[in-house]
């Protein structure tokens, strides 16, 4: 007597585990860069992830969070204070 082999099924959880997670990068920086500079930086970051992680460029998400110079501090001085030197 032969027994039928159960069909292998994959759940959504299994599918997600097999799929590479999309890299999501957040860049925190002070305001003052042009849109062209920011776009160039994001393109370079994307290409670095494609090259080094082997992910598709379409999977890469990059977000820039900008803060006014008065809202960022380094060494106990805001970036506005640091510019006055």
WOMO-V780111 format. One record per run of one state. SS is the DSSP state (A for helix, B for strand, O for the rest). FROM is the first residue (numbers start at 0). LEN is the number of residues. If there is no record, write none. Layout:
# WOMO-V780111
SS,FROM,LEN ; SS,FROM,LEN
This chain:
# WOMO-V780111
O,0,11 ; A,11,7 ; O,18,5 ; B,23,7 ; O,30,4 ; A,34,19 ; O,53,3 ; A,56,3 ; O,59,1 ; B,60,7 ; O,67,1 ; A,68,3 ; O,71,1 ; B,72,2 ; O,74,2 ; B,76,2 ; A,78,5 ; O,83,2
